[in-house]
Every structure is written in C-alpha cells, then in structure tokens.
C-alpha cells in the first residue's frame, strides 16, 4: 500500500528532477521524524528507574520494551549499555548482587537475560527470607 502511495506521488511529476526532489523531501522528513523518535527513546531510557512496587520482571520488561522500540525504528543499543542501564537502575536492595555481578562477571559479553535471571534469583531469595521472618 505504501509503494502505491509513493508511486502516485511521484507519477504526478513530468520531470525526473522534480520527482527526485519530491522523493528526497519525503525521505528527509521521514528520517527527521525517526531521529526525533530515537532521541525521545534515548531520553526515556536515561530517565528509567525501578520503582519501589516493581518486580525485576516488571522493570526488565520496560527496558526490553524500549529496546524493541529502538529495533522497530531501525536502530539498536549495545547489549553492554542495556545491561549496565539495568544494573544501575534497580532498587538499593539489589546492590549486593549488582556489585557481585559487576566484580565477577564480564559485562561486555553478558546478555540482558542473564543479568535479569541473576537479579530475579536474588529477588526470589529475598522474598523467601522475608516470608520466614514474618512467621
């Protein structure tokens, strides 16, 4: 459907130079919109912090959602940047496991799924500990 719309837009020009100028203007506008959206996503990613009532799964889902939006716009984020953002944005109660991961793991090659799994395991352990204290 988009191809037909573009073809009909170009078809109205009799001169190839005019058609080419039209295509350039359309593409430039699309490119600018895409860059603006990517910049908005970068800001959203920078401001993202885990909330007190969020679980690791909830928070990682937000990060993954932003990463998917980057992909849909034809861009990507380096896995290390994503992992570091995740580790730097979790709640204070996760700092012991974050410090351990940073000291003993290679963040340059760690996929986000592994970092999420490690923090999820720690979160489960905290939950069990809290339940035992309540009894």
N, CA, C and O atoms as a GROMACS GRO file, in nm:
protein
  540
    1UNK      N    1   0.083  -0.119   0.000
    1UNK     CA    2   0.000   0.000   0.000
    1UNK      C    3   0.087   0.126   0.000
    1UNK      O    4   0.055   0.223  -0.069
    2UNK      N    5   0.197   0.125   0.076
    2UNK     CA    6   0.286   0.240   0.080
    2UNK      C    7   0.354   0.262  -0.053
    2UNK      O    8   0.374   0.376  -0.094
    3UNK      N    9   0.390   0.154  -0.122
    3UNK     CA   10   0.456   0.167  -0.251
    3UNK      C   11   0.365   0.237  -0.350
    3UNK      O   12   0.411   0.324  -0.425
    4UNK      N   13   0.240   0.203  -0.352
    4UNK     CA   14   0.144   0.266  -0.443
    4UNK      C   15   0.129   0.415  -0.412
    4UNK      O   16   0.122   0.498  -0.502
    5UNK      N   17   0.124   0.447  -0.283
    5UNK     CA   18   0.112   0.587  -0.244
    5UNK      C   19   0.232   0.666  -0.292
    5UNK      O   20   0.217   0.777  -0.342
    6UNK      N   21   0.353   0.610  -0.276
    6UNK     CA   22   0.475   0.677  -0.321
    6UNK      C   23   0.480   0.690  -0.471
    6UNK      O   24   0.522   0.792  -0.524
    7UNK      N   25   0.436   0.584  -0.541
    7UNK     CA   26   0.437   0.586  -0.686
    7UNK      C   27   0.341   0.691  -0.740
    7UNK      O   28   0.373   0.761  -0.836
    8UNK      N   29   0.224   0.702  -0.680
    8UNK     CA   30   0.128   0.801  -0.728
    8UNK      C   31   0.176   0.942  -0.698
    8UNK      O   32   0.147   1.035  -0.774
    9UNK      N   33   0.250   0.960  -0.590
    9UNK     CA   34   0.304   1.091  -0.558
    9UNK      C   35   0.408   1.131  -0.661
    9UNK      O   36   0.411   1.246  -0.706
   10UNK      N   37   0.493   1.036  -0.700
   10UNK     CA   38   0.598   1.063  -0.798
   10UNK      C   39   0.539   1.074  -0.938
   10UNK      O   40   0.590   1.150  -1.020
   11UNK      N   41   0.433   0.999  -0.966
   11UNK     CA   42   0.374   0.997  -1.100
   11UNK      C   43   0.319   1.133  -1.143
   11UNK      O   44   0.307   1.160  -1.262
   12UNK      N   45   0.286   1.217  -1.048
   12UNK     CA   46   0.230   1.348  -1.084
   12UNK      C   47   0.335   1.442  -1.143
   12UNK      O   48   0.299   1.545  -1.200
   13UNK      N   49   0.463   1.409  -1.128
   13UNK     CA   50   0.570   1.493  -1.183
   13UNK      C   51   0.606   1.447  -1.324
   13UNK      O   52   0.622   1.327  -1.348
   14UNK      N   53   0.618   1.540  -1.414
   14UNK     CA   54   0.654   1.509  -1.552
   14UNK      C   55   0.806   1.502  -1.569
   14UNK      O   56   0.857   1.431  -1.656
   15UNK      N   57   0.875   1.575  -1.486
   15UNK     CA   58   1.020   1.585  -1.495
   15UNK      C   59   1.084   1.494  -1.390
   15UNK      O   60   1.040   1.493  -1.275
   16UNK      N   61   1.186   1.419  -1.428
   16UNK     CA   62   1.253   1.328  -1.336
   16UNK      C   63   1.318   1.403  -1.220
   16UNK      O   64   1.320   1.354  -1.107
   17UNK      N   65   1.371   1.521  -1.247
   17UNK     CA   66   1.435   1.600  -1.143
   17UNK      C   67   1.333   1.641  -1.036
   17UNK      O   68   1.364   1.636  -0.917
   18UNK      N   69   1.214   1.682  -1.077
   18UNK     CA   70   1.109   1.719  -0.982
   18UNK      C   71   1.066   1.598  -0.899
   18UNK      O   72   1.044   1.608  -0.778
   19UNK      N   73   1.054   1.484  -0.965
   19UNK     CA   74   1.016   1.361  -0.894
   19UNK      C   75   1.123   1.327  -0.790
   19UNK      O   76   1.092   1.291  -0.677
   20UNK      N   77   1.249   1.338  -0.831
   20UNK     CA   78   1.359   1.307  -0.740
   20UNK      C   79   1.358   1.402  -0.619
   20UNK      O   80   1.380   1.357  -0.507
   21UNK      N   81   1.335   1.528  -0.641
   21UNK     CA   82   1.327   1.626  -0.531
   21UNK      C   83   1.214   1.591  -0.435
   21UNK      O   84   1.229   1.603  -0.314
   22UNK      N   85   1.103   1.548  -0.489
   22UNK     CA   86   0.989   1.507  -0.406
   22UNK      C   87   1.025   1.388  -0.318
   22UNK      O   88   0.994   1.385  -0.199
   23UNK      N   89   1.092   1.291  -0.378
   23UNK     CA   90   1.134   1.171  -0.302
   23UNK      C   91   1.232   1.210  -0.192
   23UNK      O   92   1.220   1.162  -0.079
   24UNK      N   93   1.328   1.298  -0.224
   24UNK     CA   94   1.425   1.341  -0.124
   24UNK      C   95   1.356   1.410  -0.007
   24UNK      O   96   1.390   1.385   0.109
   25UNK      N   97   1.260   1.496  -0.035
   25UNK     CA   98   1.188   1.569   0.071
   25UNK      C   99   1.110   1.473   0.158
   25UNK      O  100   1.109   1.487   0.280
   26UNK      N  101   1.042   1.375   0.096
   26UNK     CA  102   0.967   1.276   0.172
   26UNK      C  103   1.060   1.196   0.262
   26UNK      O  104   1.030   1.175   0.380
   27UNK      N  105   1.172   1.151   0.207
   27UNK     CA  106   1.266   1.070   0.285
   27UNK      C  107   1.327   1.152   0.397
   27UNK      O  108   1.339   1.104   0.509
   28UNK      N  109   1.365   1.275   0.368
   28UNK     CA  110   1.426   1.361   0.469
   28UNK      C  111   1.330   1.383   0.585
   28UNK      O  112   1.371   1.379   0.701
   29UNK      N  113   1.203   1.406   0.555
   29UNK     CA  114   1.103   1.423   0.660
   29UNK      C  115   1.089   1.298   0.743
   29UNK      O  116   1.082   1.306   0.866
   30UNK      N  117   1.086   1.182   0.678
   30UNK     CA  118   1.075   1.055   0.749
   30UNK      C  119   1.199   1.032   0.836
   30UNK      O  120   1.187   0.988   0.950
   31UNK      N  121   1.315   1.062   0.782
   31UNK     CA  122   1.440   1.046   0.855
   31UNK      C  123   1.444   1.136   0.979
   31UNK      O  124   1.489   1.094   1.086
   32UNK      N  125   1.397   1.257   0.965
   32UNK     CA  126   1.395   1.350   1.080
   32UNK      C  127   1.299   1.303   1.188
   32UNK      O  128   1.330   1.312   1.307
   33UNK      N  129   1.184   1.254   1.147
   33UNK     CA  130   1.088   1.201   1.243
   33UNK      C  131   1.148   1.081   1.316
   33UNK      O  132   1.135   1.069   1.438
   34UNK      N  133   1.213   0.995   1.242
   34UNK     CA  134   1.277   0.878   1.302
   34UNK      C  135   1.385   0.919   1.402
   34UNK      O  136   1.393   0.863   1.511
   35UNK      N  137   1.466   1.015   1.366
   35UNK     CA  138   1.571   1.063   1.457
   35UNK      C  139   1.511   1.124   1.583
   35UNK      O  140   1.562   1.104   1.693
   36UNK      N  141   1.402   1.197   1.566
   36UNK     CA  142   1.335   1.257   1.682
   36UNK      C  143   1.279   1.149   1.774
   36UNK      O  144   1.289   1.159   1.896
   37UNK      N  145   1.220   1.046   1.715
   37UNK     CA  146   1.167   0.936   1.797
   37UNK      C  147   1.278   0.863   1.870
   37UNK      O  148   1.264   0.828   1.987
   38UNK      N  149   1.390   0.841   1.802
   38UNK     CA  150   1.504   0.776   1.867
   38UNK      C  151   1.557   0.860   1.982
   38UNK      O  152   1.592   0.807   2.087
   39UNK      N  153   1.562   0.990   1.962
   39UNK     CA  154   1.609   1.079   2.069
   39UNK      C  155   1.515   1.074   2.189
   39UNK      O  156   1.560   1.075   2.303
   40UNK      N  157   1.386   1.069   2.162
   40UNK     CA  158   1.287   1.057   2.270
   40UNK      C  159   1.307   0.926   2.345
   40UNK      O  160   1.301   0.924   2.468
   41UNK      N  161   1.332   0.818   2.272
   41UNK     CA  162   1.356   0.689   2.337
   41UNK      C  163   1.483   0.690   2.421
   41UNK      O  164   1.487   0.633   2.530
   42UNK      N  165   1.587   0.755   2.371
   42UNK     CA  166   1.711   0.765   2.448
   42UNK      C  167   1.686   0.836   2.581
   42UNK      O  168   1.735   0.794   2.686
   43UNK      N  169   1.609   0.944   2.576
   43UNK     CA  170   1.574   1.017   2.698
   43UNK      C  171   1.493   0.931   2.793
   43UNK      O  172   1.514   0.932   2.914
   44UNK      N  173   1.398   0.857   2.736
   44UNK     CA  174   1.316   0.767   2.817
   44UNK      C  175   1.402   0.662   2.886
   44UNK      O  176   1.383   0.631   3.004
   45UNK      N  177   1.498   0.608   2.811
   45UNK     CA  178   1.589   0.507   2.867
   45UNK      C  179   1.676   0.567   2.977
   45UNK      O  180   1.697   0.504   3.080
   46UNK      N  181   1.726   0.687   2.956
   46UNK     CA  182   1.811   0.752   3.055
   46UNK      C  183   1.736   0.778   3.186
   46UNK      O  184   1.793   0.762   3.294
   47UNK      N  185   1.611   0.818   3.176
   47UNK     CA  186   1.532   0.852   3.295
   47UNK      C  187   1.474   0.730   3.367
   47UNK      O  188   1.426   0.741   3.480
   48UNK      N  189   1.479   0.616   3.304
   48UNK     CA  190   1.415   0.497   3.359
   48UNK      C  191   1.482   0.450   3.487
   48UNK      O  192   1.603   0.428   3.491
   49UNK      N  193   1.403   0.437   3.592
   49UNK     CA  194   1.448   0.386   3.722
   49UNK      C  195   1.342   0.290   3.773
   49UNK      O  196   1.223   0.308   3.748
   50UNK      N  197   1.386   0.189   3.843
   50UNK     CA  198   1.293   0.092   3.900
   50UNK      C  199   1.215   0.156   4.014
   50UNK      O  200   1.271   0.230   4.095
   51UNK      N  201   1.086   0.129   4.019
   51UNK     CA  202   1.000   0.183   4.125
   51UNK      C  203   0.991   0.083   4.240
   51UNK      O  204   1.013  -0.037   4.222
   52UNK      N  205   0.957   0.134   4.357
   52UNK     CA  206   0.950   0.051   4.478
   52UNK      C  207   0.856  -0.069   4.465
   52UNK      O  208   0.882  -0.175   4.522
   53UNK      N  209   0.749  -0.052   4.392
   53UNK     CA  210   0.649  -0.159   4.382
   53UNK      C  211   0.670  -0.250   4.261
   53UNK      O  212   0.588  -0.338   4.235
   54UNK      N  213   0.778  -0.231   4.187
   54UNK     CA  214   0.805  -0.313   4.069
   54UNK      C  215   0.888  -0.436   4.102
   54UNK      O  216   0.972  -0.434   4.193
   55UNK      N  217   0.863  -0.541   4.028
   55UNK     CA  218   0.947  -0.660   4.038
   55UNK      C  219   1.056  -0.650   3.931
   55UNK      O  220   1.050  -0.565   3.843
   56UNK      N  221   1.154  -0.738   3.941
   56UNK     CA  222   1.260  -0.744   3.840
   56UNK      C  223   1.198  -0.771   3.703
   56UNK      O  224   1.238  -0.710   3.604
   57UNK      N  225   1.102  -0.862   3.697
   57UNK     CA  226   1.037  -0.892   3.569
   57UNK      C  227   0.966  -0.769   3.511
   57UNK      O  228   0.975  -0.742   3.392
   58UNK      N  229   0.896  -0.696   3.597
   58UNK     CA  230   0.826  -0.575   3.551
   58UNK      C  231   0.924  -0.473   3.495
   58UNK      O  232   0.905  -0.418   3.386
   59UNK      N  233   1.030  -0.449   3.571
   59UNK     CA  234   1.127  -0.348   3.531
   59UNK      C  235   1.203  -0.390   3.405
   59UNK      O  236   1.223  -0.309   3.315
   60UNK      N  237   1.245  -0.514   3.400
   60UNK     CA  238   1.317  -0.560   3.280
   60UNK      C  239   1.225  -0.556   3.158
   60UNK      O  240   1.272  -0.533   3.046
   61UNK      N  241   1.097  -0.578   3.178
   61UNK     CA  242   1.001  -0.567   3.069
   61UNK      C  243   0.997  -0.427   3.010
   61UNK      O  244   0.983  -0.410   2.889
   62UNK      N  245   1.008  -0.326   3.095
   62UNK     CA  246   1.011  -0.188   3.047
   62UNK      C  247   1.135  -0.164   2.961
   62UNK      O  248   1.127  -0.102   2.855
   63UNK      N  249   1.248  -0.213   3.008
   63UNK     CA  250   1.373  -0.195   2.933
   63UNK      C  251   1.363  -0.268   2.798
   63UNK      O  252   1.399  -0.213   2.694
   64UNK      N  253   1.314  -0.391   2.801
   64UNK     CA  254   1.301  -0.469   2.678
   64UNK      C  255   1.205  -0.398   2.582
   64UNK      O  256   1.227  -0.399   2.460
   65UNK      N  257   1.100  -0.338   2.635
   65UNK     CA  258   1.006  -0.264   2.551
   65UNK      C  259   1.073  -0.149   2.479
   65UNK      O  260   1.047  -0.126   2.361
   66UNK      N  261   1.157  -0.077   2.549
   66UNK     CA  262   1.229   0.035   2.487
   66UNK      C  263   1.326  -0.017   2.382
   66UNK      O  264   1.338   0.040   2.273
   67UNK      N  265   1.396  -0.126   2.413
   67UNK     CA  266   1.490  -0.186   2.318
   67UNK      C  267   1.415  -0.228   2.191
   67UNK      O  268   1.465  -0.208   2.080
   68UNK      N  269   1.298  -0.285   2.207
   68UNK     CA  270   1.216  -0.326   2.091
   68UNK      C  271   1.173  -0.206   2.008
   68UNK      O  272   1.167  -0.214   1.885
   69UNK      N  273   1.142  -0.095   2.073
   69UNK     CA  274   1.106   0.026   2.000
   69UNK      C  275   1.224   0.077   1.918
   69UNK      O  276   1.207   0.123   1.805
   70UNK      N  277   1.345   0.069   1.976
   70UNK     CA  278   1.466   0.106   1.901
   70UNK      C  279   1.476   0.020   1.775
   70UNK      O  280   1.500   0.071   1.666
   71UNK      N  281   1.457  -0.110   1.791
   71UNK     CA  282   1.466  -0.202   1.677
   71UNK      C  283   1.362  -0.169   1.571
   71UNK      O  284   1.391  -0.174   1.451
   72UNK      N  285   1.241  -0.136   1.614
   72UNK     CA  286   1.135  -0.106   1.518
   72UNK      C  287   1.165   0.020   1.438
   72UNK      O  288   1.110   0.040   1.329
   73UNK      N  289   1.251   0.105   1.491
   73UNK     CA  290   1.292   0.227   1.421
   73UNK      C  291   1.422   0.209   1.344
   73UNK      O  292   1.479   0.305   1.294
   74UNK      N  293   1.467   0.084   1.335
   74UNK     CA  294   1.587   0.054   1.257
   74UNK      C  295   1.717   0.084   1.329
   74UNK      O  296   1.821   0.097   1.264
   75UNK      N  297   1.713   0.094   1.460
   75UNK     CA  298   1.832   0.122   1.538
   75UNK      C  299   1.848   0.015   1.645
   75UNK      O  300   1.762  -0.072   1.661
   76UNK      N  301   1.956   0.021   1.716
   76UNK     CA  302   1.977  -0.076   1.824
   76UNK      C  303   2.064  -0.014   1.933
   76UNK      O  304   2.128   0.090   1.913
   77UNK      N  305   2.064  -0.079   2.046
   77UNK     CA  306   2.151  -0.039   2.157
   77UNK      C  307   2.248  -0.154   2.183
   77UNK      O  308   2.212  -0.271   2.170
   78UNK      N  309   2.368  -0.119   2.220
   78UNK     CA  310   2.468  -0.220   2.253
   78UNK      C  311   2.422  -0.297   2.377
   78UNK      O  312   2.375  -0.238   2.474
   79UNK      N  313   2.437  -0.428   2.373
   79UNK     CA  314   2.392  -0.513   2.484
   79UNK      C  315   2.456  -0.471   2.617
   79UNK      O  316   2.391  -0.473   2.721
   80UNK      N  317   2.582  -0.434   2.614
   80UNK     CA  318   2.650  -0.390   2.736
   80UNK      C  319   2.586  -0.265   2.794
   80UNK      O  320   2.570  -0.253   2.915
   81UNK      N  321   2.547  -0.171   2.708
   81UNK     CA  322   2.480  -0.048   2.752
   81UNK      C  323   2.347  -0.083   2.818
   81UNK      O  324   2.311  -0.026   2.921
   82UNK      N  325   2.275  -0.177   2.760
   82UNK     CA  326   2.145  -0.219   2.814
   82UNK      C  327   2.165  -0.285   2.951
   82UNK      O  328   2.093  -0.253   3.046
   83UNK      N  329   2.261  -0.375   2.961
   83UNK     CA  330   2.287  -0.445   3.088
   83UNK      C  331   2.329  -0.346   3.195
   83UNK      O  332   2.281  -0.352   3.308
   84UNK      N  333   2.419  -0.256   3.161
   84UNK     CA  334   2.464  -0.156   3.260
   84UNK      C  335   2.349  -0.066   3.304
   84UNK      O  336   2.337  -0.034   3.422
   85UNK      N  337   2.265  -0.026   3.211
   85UNK     CA  338   2.149   0.056   3.246
   85UNK      C  339   2.060  -0.020   3.342
   85UNK      O  340   2.015   0.035   3.443
   86UNK      N  341   2.033  -0.145   3.314
   86UNK     CA  342   1.951  -0.229   3.400
   86UNK      C  343   2.011  -0.237   3.541
   86UNK      O  344   1.942  -0.212   3.639
   87UNK      N  345   2.139  -0.270   3.550
   87UNK     CA  346   2.204  -0.286   3.680
   87UNK      C  347   2.211  -0.154   3.758
   87UNK      O  348   2.201  -0.154   3.880
   88UNK      N  349   2.227  -0.044   3.688
   88UNK     CA  350   2.239   0.086   3.754
   88UNK      C  351   2.105   0.146   3.793
   88UNK      O  352   2.100   0.249   3.861
   89UNK      N  353   1.996   0.084   3.750
   89UNK     CA  354   1.864   0.143   3.771
   89UNK      C  355   1.775   0.066   3.867
   89UNK      O  356   1.660   0.106   3.891
   90UNK      N  357   1.826  -0.044   3.922
   90UNK     CA  358   1.744  -0.122   4.014
   90UNK      C  359   1.746  -0.059   4.154
   90UNK      O  360   1.826   0.030   4.182
   91UNK      N  361   1.658  -0.109   4.238
   91UNK     CA  362   1.647  -0.057   4.374
   91UNK      C  363   1.771  -0.087   4.458
   91UNK      O  364   1.849  -0.177   4.426
   92UNK      N  365   1.787  -0.011   4.563
   92UNK     CA  366   1.902  -0.022   4.652
   92UNK      C  367   1.916  -0.162   4.712
   92UNK      O  368   2.028  -0.208   4.737
   93UNK      N  369   1.805  -0.230   4.736
   93UNK     CA  370   1.812  -0.363   4.797
   93UNK      C  371   1.883  -0.466   4.708
   93UNK      O  372   1.921  -0.573   4.755
   94UNK      N  373   1.900  -0.433   4.580
   94UNK     CA  374   1.968  -0.524   4.488
   94UNK      C  375   2.118  -0.494   4.475
   94UNK      O  376   2.189  -0.564   4.403
   95UNK      N  377   2.165  -0.391   4.543
   95UNK     CA  378   2.305  -0.352   4.529
   95UNK      C  379   2.405  -0.463   4.560
   95UNK      O  380   2.507  -0.472   4.491
   96UNK      N  381   2.382  -0.548   4.661
   96UNK     CA  382   2.480  -0.656   4.684
   96UNK      C  383   2.498  -0.748   4.563
   96UNK      O  384   2.611  -0.784   4.529
   97UNK      N  385   2.389  -0.786   4.498
   97UNK     CA  386   2.402  -0.875   4.382
   97UNK      C  387   2.455  -0.799   4.261
   97UNK      O  388   2.528  -0.855   4.180
   98UNK      N  389   2.420  -0.672   4.248
   98UNK     CA  390   2.473  -0.591   4.139
   98UNK      C  391   2.624  -0.578   4.152
   98UNK      O  392   2.697  -0.593   4.054
   99UNK      N  393   2.670  -0.550   4.273
   99UNK     CA  394   2.815  -0.538   4.297
   99UNK      C  395   2.885  -0.670   4.265
   99UNK      O  396   2.993  -0.670   4.206
  100UNK      N  397   2.826  -0.779   4.304
  100UNK     CA  398   2.883  -0.911   4.276
  100UNK      C  399   2.891  -0.936   4.125
  100UNK      O  400   2.993  -0.983   4.074
  101UNK      N  401   2.785  -0.905   4.055
  101UNK     CA  402   2.783  -0.923   3.910
  101UNK      C  403   2.890  -0.836   3.844
  101UNK      O  404   2.962  -0.883   3.756
  102UNK      N  405   2.901  -0.712   3.887
  102UNK     CA  406   2.999  -0.621   3.828
  102UNK      C  407   3.142  -0.665   3.856
  102UNK      O  408   3.230  -0.648   3.771
  103UNK      N  409   3.167  -0.723   3.974
  103UNK     CA  410   3.302  -0.764   4.010
  103UNK      C  411   3.344  -0.896   3.947
  103UNK      O  412   3.460  -0.913   3.911
  104UNK      N  413   3.250  -0.988   3.932
  104UNK     CA  414   3.288  -1.124   3.893
  104UNK      C  415   3.237  -1.167   3.756
  104UNK      O  416   3.257  -1.282   3.717
  105UNK      N  417   3.174  -1.079   3.683
  105UNK     CA  418   3.120  -1.114   3.552
  105UNK      C  419   3.174  -1.020   3.445
  105UNK      O  420   3.214  -0.908   3.474
  106UNK      N  421   3.174  -1.068   3.324
  106UNK     CA  422   3.215  -0.988   3.210
  106UNK      C  423   3.091  -0.921   3.152
  106UNK      O  424   3.016  -0.982   3.076
  107UNK      N  425   3.070  -0.796   3.189
  107UNK     CA  426   2.950  -0.725   3.143
  107UNK      C  427   2.952  -0.699   2.993
  107UNK      O  428   2.846  -0.678   2.932
  108UNK      N  429   3.069  -0.701   2.934
  108UNK     CA  430   3.079  -0.677   2.789
  108UNK      C  431   3.014  -0.789   2.709
  108UNK      O  432   2.968  -0.767   2.597
  109UNK      N  433   3.011  -0.910   2.767
  109UNK     CA  434   2.954  -1.022   2.693
  109UNK      C  435   2.827  -1.079   2.757
  109UNK      O  436   2.770  -1.176   2.707
  110UNK      N  437   2.783  -1.019   2.866
  110UNK     CA  438   2.664  -1.070   2.936
  110UNK      C  439   2.536  -1.024   2.866
  110UNK      O  440   2.515  -0.904   2.848
  111UNK      N  441   2.451  -1.118   2.829
  111UNK     CA  442   2.321  -1.077   2.773
  111UNK      C  443   2.228  -1.027   2.884
  111UNK      O  444   2.242  -1.065   3.000
  112UNK      N  445   2.134  -0.943   2.847
  112UNK     CA  446   2.039  -0.889   2.944
  112UNK      C  447   1.965  -1.002   3.015
  112UNK      O  448   1.942  -0.993   3.136
  113UNK      N  449   1.929  -1.106   2.944
  113UNK     CA  450   1.855  -1.217   3.003
  113UNK      C  451   1.929  -1.279   3.121
  113UNK      O  452   1.868  -1.317   3.220
  114UNK      N  453   2.061  -1.287   3.110
  114UNK     CA  454   2.141  -1.343   3.219
  114UNK      C  455   2.139  -1.251   3.341
  114UNK      O  456   2.123  -1.297   3.454
  115UNK      N  457   2.155  -1.121   3.317
  115UNK     CA  458   2.152  -1.025   3.428
  115UNK      C  459   2.015  -1.026   3.496
  115UNK      O  460   2.006  -1.023   3.618
  116UNK      N  461   1.909  -1.032   3.416
  116UNK     CA  462   1.774  -1.037   3.471
  116UNK      C  463   1.757  -1.165   3.552
  116UNK      O  464   1.701  -1.162   3.662
  117UNK      N  465   1.802  -1.276   3.500
  117UNK     CA  466   1.792  -1.404   3.571
  117UNK      C  467   1.862  -1.402   3.705
  117UNK      O  468   1.810  -1.454   3.803
  118UNK      N  469   1.980  -1.344   3.709
  118UNK     CA  470   2.054  -1.336   3.836
  118UNK      C  471   1.982  -1.249   3.938
  118UNK      O  472   1.973  -1.286   4.056
  119UNK      N  473   1.931  -1.136   3.895
  119UNK     CA  474   1.859  -1.050   3.989
  119UNK      C  475   1.725  -1.110   4.028
  119UNK      O  476   1.680  -1.092   4.141
  120UNK      N  477   1.661  -1.180   3.937
  120UNK     CA  478   1.535  -1.247   3.968
  120UNK      C  479   1.559  -1.354   4.074
  120UNK      O  480   1.479  -1.369   4.166
  121UNK      N  481   1.666  -1.428   4.062
  121UNK     CA  482   1.702  -1.529   4.161
  121UNK      C  483   1.725  -1.465   4.298
  121UNK      O  484   1.680  -1.518   4.400
  122UNK      N  485   1.794  -1.353   4.299
  122UNK     CA  486   1.818  -1.280   4.424
  122UNK      C  487   1.688  -1.228   4.482
  122UNK      O  488   1.666  -1.235   4.602
  123UNK      N  489   1.601  -1.176   4.397
  123UNK     CA  490   1.471  -1.127   4.440
  123UNK      C  491   1.390  -1.240   4.504
  123UNK      O  492   1.326  -1.221   4.608
  124UNK      N  493   1.392  -1.358   4.442
  124UNK     CA  494   1.320  -1.473   4.498
  124UNK      C  495   1.376  -1.510   4.635
  124UNK      O  496   1.301  -1.544   4.727
  125UNK      N  497   1.506  -1.504   4.647
  125UNK     CA  498   1.572  -1.536   4.775
  125UNK      C  499   1.532  -1.436   4.884
  125UNK      O  500   1.506  -1.475   4.999
  126UNK      N  501   1.527  -1.308   4.847
  126UNK     CA  502   1.483  -1.205   4.943
  126UNK      C  503   1.339  -1.229   4.986
  126UNK      O  504   1.305  -1.214   5.104
  127UNK      N  505   1.255  -1.267   4.893
  127UNK     CA  506   1.115  -1.292   4.922
  127UNK      C  507   1.099  -1.409   5.019
  127UNK      O  508   1.021  -1.401   5.114
  128UNK      N  509   1.172  -1.515   4.995
  128UNK     CA  510   1.168  -1.631   5.086
  128UNK      C  511   1.218  -1.591   5.224
  128UNK      O  512   1.160  -1.632   5.325
  129UNK      N  513   1.324  -1.513   5.229
  129UNK     CA  514   1.380  -1.469   5.357
  129UNK      C  515   1.278  -1.383   5.434
  129UNK      O  516   1.260  -1.400   5.554
  130UNK      N  517   1.211  -1.292   5.362
  130UNK     CA  518   1.110  -1.206   5.423
  130UNK      C  519   0.993  -1.287   5.475
  130UNK      O  520   0.939  -1.257   5.582
  131UNK      N  521   0.952  -1.389   5.402
  131UNK     CA  522   0.841  -1.475   5.444
  131UNK      C  523   0.876  -1.552   5.571
  131UNK      O  524   0.791  -1.571   5.658
  132UNK      N  525   1.000  -1.598   5.581
  132UNK     CA  526   1.045  -1.671   5.700
  132UNK      C  527   1.047  -1.580   5.822
  132UNK      O  528   1.013  -1.621   5.933
  133UNK      N  529   1.088  -1.454   5.801
  133UNK     CA  530   1.092  -1.359   5.912
  133UNK      C  531   0.952  -1.328   5.964
  133UNK      O  532   0.933  -1.303   6.083
  134UNK      N  533   0.853  -1.329   5.875
  134UNK     CA  534   0.715  -1.300   5.915
  134UNK      C  535   0.654  -1.412   5.998
  134UNK      O  536   0.562  -1.389   6.077
  135UNK      N  537   0.704  -1.534   5.980
  135UNK     CA  538   0.647  -1.650   6.052
  135UNK      C  539   0.687  -1.655   6.195
  135UNK      O  540   0.646  -1.746   6.267
   0.00000   0.00000   0.00000
